[in-house]
Amino acid sequence: MSDNELGLFLRVRREAVTPAEVGLPTGPRRRAAGLRRSEVAALAGVSVEYVTRLEQGRDRRPSPQVLSALADALRLSARERVHLHRLTKAADPGFNCRGDTTPARTVRPTVQALLDRLEPTPAVLLNRLSDIVAHTAGYDRLARPIGMLDAALPNLARFVFTDSRARTAYPDWGHVADELVAALKQGPFRADPHMAALADELTVTAGDAFARRVDAVPTPGRASGALRLDHPEVGVLRLAYETLELSADDDQRLLVYLPADAATSAALDRLNSPQQRPLRLVVG
């Protein structure tokens, strides 16, 4: 399993940018849809050999100036630029980012108050290992019937990759798995011993379904989107999700799920008790 997260990120982003996006001509003989290394090098003002070394992992500590130039050449978003800098910091031999910190499994009172205020909306608080730290009752009604909360310490990654029920619960299981791996790889990944232990465990228990994604799925994942969930009581739901990152001290993220169509809104209302107000539909 490769640990060249910087190289993977740069290569995937290079292949995702079309020549037209950066003002380069396209011709009939062009085979690849993305940019060539030579084109990225020219746009960033570095040599082709240097771009190659970065992508192959032979150089993992480019200067801030080179990083900015590469970010401009690859048309990175603000979130992707932050992630790019984090990847280079993780390559520093003296770098220690959260590695000696046990993943947080407690909830600050104000965060718990926020969860209480979100009822009956399905919302779940995850730490960096995707342990389910806390959740609303609305999330319990959504997740418990599919088996996600059966474990003594429920973990979203373990459920998705090692529980056979997950592939039934998520009709688009491959997409869910991709996004989950991208979330796990946000940050130092294997430079964090707690994350490395989880990755090793999933490599053994889930095999290729996990390992090949680690080698292929770039980060960061999407902070928002939509997914389908096949609920045993109310059928297939289409849910819009939003990820809210808490402070660095918390080292946690809050996932909030809202109905993405009228049928899902009605189905979630049926799951909620009569005293609770219905959820507002999110269109888009």
QUICOR-V975613 format. One record per helix or strand of 2 or more residues. SS is the DSSP state (helix for helix, strand for strand). FROM is the first residue (numbers start at 1). TO is the last residue. If there is no record, write none. Layout:
ss	from	to
SS	FROM	TO
SS	FROM	TO
This chain:
ss	from	to
helix	5	16
helix	19	22
helix	37	44
helix	48	56
helix	64	73
helix	78	90
helix	109	118
strand	122	127
strand	131	135
helix	137	146
helix	156	162
helix	165	169
helix	173	184
helix	189	191
helix	193	205
helix	208	216
strand	224	231
strand	235	245
strand	252	259
helix	262	271
